[in-house]
Amino acid sequence: MSVPTITLNSGHDIPQLGFGVFKVPPAEAETAVAAALEAGYRHIDTAAIYGNEEGVGAAIHKSGIPRDELFITTKLWNDRQAGEAPKIAIAESLERLGLDYVDLYLTHWPAPANGHYVNAWQKMVEIRDAGLARSIGVSNHLVEHLDRIVEETGVVPAVNQIELHPAYQQRELTEWAAEYGSHIESWGPLGQGKYDLFGERAVSEAAKTHGKTPAQVVIRWHLDKGFIVFPKSVRPERMIENFDVFDFSLTDAEVAEIDALDPLDGSGRVGAHPLELN
């Protein structure tokens, strides 16, 4: 099954469904990514801080899949935002991945207490212009951070990768993205198992209606909302299940019922807050 793509503001296309390797141990990364590629994934999302770029790169090269059929993302960690450090960091990531360029390079967190996220974005633009990243974006940036980097550089991030799942939908950020022609990538798309998402009536009833699992329904919800999503699993059977979401769509009513799971008071967040992680 062909994965739908979204055209970014860079003009490059990104597969809407990918495979994330957050918390995949370095020793298991090659095996996990190889299984994901075998299952049909072509969009792999990693980060320098994950410590598994080498395993991702090994799986890519052993797969024999042509480079232009793959979409590879990695990220700049918080302690590499100052001065020329971002340029050194991307060179190191490319070496570990065994690639000449990544398709998407992200500033991992704004880390506002450090005061370097604007410099980091300025260097990201230079990295893109040097051909080391085809598209550039950010992760975990709030509207105040987005407004500032765009004001300082005139460059809108291609994506903002944020915590997003039915109980925490970050509407202010999704609205900003829509206004500025950016796109949202959902991390923790299934809530990281930190609340009973699959037991919610809106999810379980849709699963019964479509003959799918609750996880497949939630992934489909992300896709139907226009988000880019990459659920993580090291189990091949779960990778295949997560990929089997292109033979159905949710009705408008089903989407609306899942939308209503967000309490809108911020209590649905299960990950770190962007103002607190530095």
C-alpha positions as CSV (number, residue, x, y, z in Angstrom):
1,M,0.0,0.0,0.0
2,S,1.3,3.4,-1.0
3,V,1.6,5.9,1.9
4,P,0.1,9.3,1.1
5,T,2.6,12.2,1.0
6,I,2.4,15.9,2.0
7,T,4.3,18.6,0.2
8,L,6.3,20.7,2.6
9,N,7.0,24.4,2.2
10,S,10.5,23.4,0.8
11,G,8.8,21.7,-2.1
12,H,9.8,18.2,-1.0
13,D,7.3,15.5,-0.2
14,I,7.1,13.7,3.2
15,P,5.3,10.4,3.7
16,Q,2.5,11.0,6.1
17,L,3.1,7.8,8.0
18,G,6.6,7.0,9.3
19,F,8.5,4.9,11.9
20,G,9.9,6.5,15.0
21,V,12.8,5.1,17.0
22,F,12.5,7.0,20.2
23,K,13.7,4.8,23.1
24,V,14.7,2.0,20.8
25,P,18.0,0.8,22.3
26,P,21.0,1.3,20.1
27,A,21.7,-2.4,20.0
28,E,18.1,-3.0,18.7
29,A,17.8,-0.1,16.2
30,E,19.2,-1.9,13.2
31,T,16.9,-4.8,13.6
32,A,13.9,-2.7,14.3
33,V,14.4,-0.4,11.4
34,A,15.1,-3.3,9.1
35,A,11.7,-4.8,10.1
36,A,10.0,-1.5,9.6
37,L,11.5,-1.2,6.1
38,E,10.4,-4.7,5.3
39,A,6.9,-3.8,6.5
40,G,6.8,-1.0,4.0
41,Y,7.8,2.1,5.9
42,R,10.0,4.5,4.0
43,H,10.0,7.4,6.5
44,I,12.3,6.9,9.5
45,D,12.5,9.4,12.4
46,T,15.5,9.4,14.7
47,A,17.5,12.0,16.7
48,A,21.1,12.5,17.9
49,I,20.0,12.2,21.5
50,Y,18.4,8.8,20.9
51,G,21.9,7.3,20.4
52,N,20.7,5.0,17.6
53,E,21.6,6.9,14.4
54,E,24.3,4.3,13.6
55,G,21.8,1.5,13.8
56,V,19.3,3.4,11.6
57,G,22.1,4.0,9.1
58,A,23.1,0.3,9.0
59,A,19.6,-0.8,8.4
60,I,19.2,1.7,5.6
61,H,22.3,0.6,3.8
62,K,21.7,-3.1,4.2
63,S,18.1,-2.7,2.9
64,G,19.2,-1.9,-0.6
65,I,16.3,0.5,-1.0
66,P,17.3,3.5,-3.2
67,R,18.1,6.6,-1.2
68,D,15.5,8.7,-3.1
69,E,12.8,6.3,-1.9
70,L,13.6,7.0,1.7
71,F,12.8,10.0,4.0
72,I,15.2,10.3,6.9
73,T,14.8,12.7,9.8
74,T,17.2,13.5,12.6
75,K,17.3,16.2,15.3
76,L,19.7,18.7,16.9
77,W,20.0,18.3,20.6
78,N,19.7,21.2,23.1
79,D,23.4,21.5,24.0
80,R,24.4,22.0,20.3
81,Q,22.4,25.1,19.6
82,A,25.0,27.8,20.3
83,G,27.5,29.3,17.9
84,E,28.5,27.0,15.1
85,A,27.7,23.8,17.0
86,P,24.6,23.0,14.9
87,K,26.9,22.7,11.8
88,I,29.2,20.3,13.6
89,A,26.2,18.3,15.0
90,I,24.7,17.7,11.5
91,A,28.1,16.6,10.2
92,E,28.3,14.1,13.0
93,S,24.8,12.8,12.5
94,L,25.4,12.4,8.8
95,E,28.5,10.4,9.5
96,R,26.7,8.1,11.9
97,L,23.8,7.7,9.5
98,G,26.2,7.1,6.6
99,L,24.3,9.7,4.5
100,D,25.2,12.8,2.5
101,Y,22.0,14.6,3.6
102,V,18.9,14.1,5.7
103,D,15.5,14.8,4.3
104,L,14.5,16.7,7.4
105,Y,16.5,18.2,10.2
106,L,14.8,19.5,13.3
107,T,15.7,21.6,16.3
108,H,14.7,19.1,19.0
109,W,13.5,21.6,21.7
110,P,13.6,25.4,22.0
111,A,15.3,25.1,25.4
112,P,14.5,28.7,26.1
113,A,16.4,29.0,29.3
114,N,19.6,28.4,27.3
115,G,18.8,31.3,25.0
116,H,20.1,29.8,21.8
117,Y,17.1,28.6,19.8
118,V,17.1,31.6,17.5
119,N,20.8,31.0,16.7
120,A,20.0,27.3,16.2
121,W,17.3,28.2,13.6
122,Q,19.6,30.6,11.8
123,K,22.2,27.8,11.5
124,M,19.5,25.4,10.4
125,V,18.8,27.7,7.5
126,E,22.5,27.6,6.5
127,I,22.5,23.8,6.8
128,R,19.6,23.6,4.5
129,D,21.2,26.0,2.0
130,A,24.4,24.0,2.1
131,G,22.4,20.9,0.9
132,L,22.9,18.9,4.1
133,A,19.2,18.9,4.9
134,R,16.5,19.1,2.2
135,S,13.9,20.5,4.7
136,I,14.2,22.0,8.1
137,G,11.8,22.3,11.0
138,V,11.4,22.4,14.7
139,S,10.1,20.2,17.5
140,N,8.3,21.1,20.6
141,H,8.2,24.8,19.8
142,L,5.4,26.9,21.2
143,V,3.8,29.9,19.3
144,E,6.1,32.4,21.1
145,H,9.2,30.5,19.8
146,L,7.8,30.1,16.3
147,D,6.9,33.7,16.0
148,R,10.4,34.8,17.1
149,I,12.4,32.5,14.8
150,V,10.2,33.6,11.8
151,E,10.5,37.2,12.7
152,E,14.3,36.9,13.0
153,T,14.9,34.9,9.8
154,G,11.8,35.1,7.6
155,V,11.9,31.3,7.3
156,V,8.9,29.2,8.4
157,P,9.7,25.7,9.7
158,A,8.5,23.0,7.3
159,V,7.1,21.1,10.3
160,N,6.7,21.4,14.1
161,Q,6.9,17.9,15.7
162,I,4.9,18.1,18.9
163,E,3.2,15.8,21.5
164,L,-0.2,15.3,20.0
165,H,-2.8,12.6,20.7
166,P,-6.6,12.6,21.3
167,A,-6.3,13.9,24.9
168,Y,-3.8,16.6,24.0
169,Q,-4.4,18.2,20.6
170,Q,-2.5,21.5,20.9
171,R,-5.0,23.5,18.8
172,E,-3.1,26.8,19.1
173,L,-0.1,25.1,17.4
174,T,-2.1,23.4,14.8
175,E,-3.8,26.7,13.9
176,W,-0.5,28.5,13.7
177,A,0.8,25.8,11.4
178,A,-2.3,26.1,9.1
179,E,-1.9,29.9,9.0
180,Y,1.8,29.8,8.1
181,G,1.9,26.8,5.7
182,S,3.8,24.6,8.1
183,H,2.8,21.0,9.0
184,I,2.3,19.2,12.3
185,E,4.1,15.9,13.1
186,S,2.6,14.0,16.1
187,W,4.9,12.4,18.6
188,G,3.4,10.1,21.2
189,P,0.5,9.7,18.8
190,L,-1.1,6.9,20.9
191,G,-0.6,8.7,24.3
192,Q,2.4,6.5,25.1
193,G,0.1,4.2,27.0
194,K,-0.2,6.7,29.9
195,Y,-4.0,6.8,29.8
196,D,-6.7,4.5,28.7
197,L,-7.0,5.9,25.2
198,F,-8.1,2.6,23.7
199,G,-10.8,2.2,26.3
200,E,-12.5,5.5,25.3
201,R,-15.9,4.8,23.7
202,A,-15.2,7.0,20.7
203,V,-12.1,4.9,19.9
204,S,-13.5,1.5,20.7
205,E,-16.8,2.0,18.9
206,A,-15.0,3.2,15.8
207,A,-12.7,0.1,16.0
208,K,-15.7,-2.2,16.1
209,T,-17.4,-0.4,13.2
210,H,-14.4,-0.6,10.9
211,G,-13.1,-4.0,12.0
212,K,-9.8,-2.4,13.1
213,T,-7.8,-2.2,16.4
214,P,-8.1,0.9,18.6
215,A,-4.5,1.7,17.7
216,Q,-5.3,1.7,14.0
217,V,-8.3,3.9,14.6
218,V,-6.2,6.5,16.4
219,I,-3.5,6.4,13.7
220,R,-6.2,6.9,11.1
221,W,-7.5,9.9,13.1
222,H,-4.1,11.5,12.9
223,L,-4.0,10.9,9.2
224,D,-7.5,12.1,8.6
225,K,-6.6,15.3,10.5
226,G,-3.7,15.9,8.1
227,F,-1.0,15.2,10.7
228,I,2.3,13.4,9.9
229,V,2.5,10.5,12.4
230,F,5.1,7.9,13.3
231,P,4.1,5.3,15.9
232,K,7.0,3.4,17.5
233,S,7.2,-0.3,18.1
234,V,10.0,-2.9,18.1
235,R,7.6,-5.7,17.5
236,P,7.3,-6.6,13.7
237,E,3.6,-7.6,14.1
238,R,2.8,-4.3,15.6
239,M,4.7,-2.4,12.9
240,I,2.6,-4.2,10.3
241,E,-0.6,-3.5,12.2
242,N,0.2,0.2,12.5
243,F,0.9,0.3,8.8
244,D,-2.4,-1.3,7.9
245,V,-4.5,1.9,8.0
246,F,-5.0,2.8,4.4
247,D,-8.1,0.8,3.6
248,F,-10.5,2.8,5.7
249,S,-11.3,6.3,6.8
250,L,-13.2,7.7,9.8
251,T,-16.5,9.4,9.3
252,D,-16.7,13.1,10.2
253,A,-18.8,12.1,13.2
254,E,-16.2,9.7,14.4
255,V,-13.4,12.2,14.0
256,A,-15.5,14.8,15.9
257,E,-16.1,12.3,18.8
258,I,-12.4,11.6,19.1
259,D,-11.7,15.4,18.9
260,A,-13.9,15.8,21.9
261,L,-11.6,13.7,24.1
262,D,-9.3,16.7,24.6
263,P,-10.2,18.4,27.9
264,L,-8.7,21.7,26.6
265,D,-7.2,22.6,29.9
266,G,-3.7,21.2,29.2
267,S,-4.2,18.3,31.6
268,G,-3.8,15.7,28.7
269,R,-0.1,16.3,28.3
270,V,2.0,13.2,29.1
271,G,5.4,14.4,28.1
272,A,7.8,17.2,29.0
273,H,6.8,20.8,28.8
274,P,8.8,22.9,26.2
275,L,9.3,25.7,28.8
276,E,10.8,23.3,31.3
277,L,13.2,21.0,29.3
278,N,16.5,22.8,28.7
